[in-house]
Amino acid sequence: MVRQSELQFAKMIAGAVAAVFAAIIYNRWLLEKPLPAIPVQSWDKYVEQQKKAGRDI
């Protein structure tokens, strides 16, 4: 029979693995989300801010 401490350890490991995968998925979503719709007049300012932030546009 499995001891309770072994079950708690397995739950802790499963939770840690789930947290790592959630962080990976969230970071990919942040990188791949579409650019916001902005007015044409502010495009140059937007491009400048994105370059300062180190993002590709």
Secondary structure, DSSP 8 states (H G I E B T S, - for coil): ---HHHHHHHHHHHHHHHHHHHHHHHHHHHHHS------GGGHHHHHHHHHHHT---
